[in-house]
Amino acid sequence: MSLNVKSAYFTVRKALPHMADGARVVLVSSISGANGDPGHSVYNASKAAVRSLARSFTSDLRSRRIRVNAISPGPTLSEGFASFVGGQAAVERIEQMIPVGHIASIDETAAAVLFLASHESSYVAGAELVVDGGMSQV
């Protein structure tokens, strides 16, 4: 089991005794869990497993009304992103692949997490919210 899956699984399991009924959990997956990016098979599979945990935990925790959802971000402009992807030219190539025309800011991704953690998402359970500007959807 990869570290991505272990950390998500054991964090939720350890937190459960401290969570109120009706609580909300947001797991972090990735569009890589659905896209199958070449050269990243273990990472891709682990993010798909995290996505599956949201479904399974929601089912397991039904009696406590604890909703577990997953966010699957695409590229996000965090510190070091440009060097990670290969420099500014790579950043510009990635931007061209995103229908909304820019790479997500950390705040844009965080807003999606906040939605899933809020009461406004009260009827969303076991779901994946893809936050990638349409990159994997179009």
C-alpha positions in Angstrom: 0.0 0.0 0.0 1.5 3.4 -1.0 2.1 6.2 1.4 -0.7 8.2 -0.2 -3.2 5.5 0.6 -1.9 4.7 4.0 -1.8 8.3 5.2 -5.4 8.9 4.1 -6.7 5.7 5.5 -5.0 5.8 8.9 -5.6 9.5 9.4 -9.3 9.0 9.0 -9.4 5.9 11.1 -7.5 7.6 14.0 -9.6 10.8 13.7 -13.0 9.0 13.8 -13.3 8.6 17.6 -12.8 12.4 17.9 -15.3 13.3 15.1 -18.9 14.3 15.8 -21.7 12.5 14.0 -22.5 14.4 10.8 -18.8 15.5 10.4 -17.2 15.9 7.0 -13.9 14.6 5.6 -12.2 15.8 2.4 -9.5 13.5 1.0 -6.9 14.8 -1.5 -6.7 12.7 -4.7 -5.6 14.0 -8.1 -6.6 14.0 -11.7 -3.7 11.6 -12.1 -5.9 9.0 -10.5 -8.1 9.0 -13.5 -5.7 10.1 -16.3 -3.0 7.5 -16.0 -0.1 9.8 -16.7 2.8 7.9 -18.2 5.7 7.1 -15.9 3.7 7.6 -12.7 1.8 4.3 -12.4 2.2 3.9 -8.6 1.2 7.5 -8.0 -1.7 7.3 -10.4 -3.0 4.1 -8.8 -2.6 5.5 -5.2 -4.6 8.6 -6.1 -7.3 6.4 -7.6 -7.3 4.4 -4.4 -7.7 7.6 -2.3 -10.7 8.4 -4.5 -12.1 5.0 -3.8 -11.6 5.5 0.0 -14.1 8.4 -0.2 -16.8 6.1 -1.4 -15.9 3.3 1.0 -15.7 5.5 4.1 -19.0 7.2 3.2 -20.6 3.8 3.0 -18.9 2.6 6.2 -19.8 5.7 8.2 -23.4 6.0 7.0 -24.8 5.3 10.5 -22.8 8.3 11.8 -23.8 10.5 8.9 -20.1 11.3 8.2 -19.6 12.4 4.6 -16.3 11.7 3.0 -15.5 13.3 -0.4 -12.4 13.6 -2.4 -11.0 16.6 -4.3 -8.9 15.9 -7.4 -6.9 18.9 -8.3 -5.0 19.4 -11.5 -2.0 21.6 -11.8 -1.8 24.1 -9.0 0.6 27.0 -8.8 2.4 26.3 -5.5 5.9 27.1 -4.5 8.3 25.3 -6.7 5.7 24.3 -9.3 7.6 25.7 -12.3 10.8 24.0 -11.4 9.0 20.7 -10.7 7.4 20.7 -14.2 10.5 21.8 -16.1 10.5 25.6 -16.0 8.4 28.5 -17.3 8.1 27.1 -20.8 6.5 23.9 -19.3 4.1 26.1 -17.3 3.0 27.9 -20.4 2.5 24.5 -22.2 0.4 23.3 -19.3 -1.7 26.5 -19.3 -2.5 25.9 -23.0 -4.1 22.6 -22.1 -6.5 24.1 -19.5 -9.8 25.3 -20.9 -10.1 28.1 -18.4 -6.7 29.4 -19.5 -4.7 29.4 -16.3 -3.2 27.0 -13.7 -5.1 27.0 -10.5 -4.0 29.2 -7.6 -3.8 27.6 -4.2 -6.8 29.7 -3.2 -8.9 28.3 -6.0 -8.1 24.7 -4.9 -8.7 25.6 -1.3 -12.1 27.0 -2.1 -13.2 23.7 -3.5 -12.0 21.9 -0.3 -13.9 24.5 1.8 -17.1 23.8 -0.2 -16.9 20.1 0.4 -16.2 20.7 4.1 -19.2 23.1 4.4 -22.9 22.7 5.0 -23.5 24.0 1.4 -22.4 20.5 0.2 -24.7 18.7 2.6 -26.1 16.4 -0.1 -22.7 15.5 -1.6 -21.2 12.2 -0.2 -18.7 9.8 -1.6 -18.0 12.1 -4.5 -15.0 13.4 -6.3 -14.8 17.1 -7.1 -12.4 17.6 -10.0 -10.7 21.0 -9.8 -8.6 21.3 -12.9 -10.1 24.1 -15.0 -11.6 21.5 -17.3 -8.2 20.0 -18.2 -9.3 16.3 -17.7 -13.0 16.9 -18.5 -12.9 18.4 -22.0 
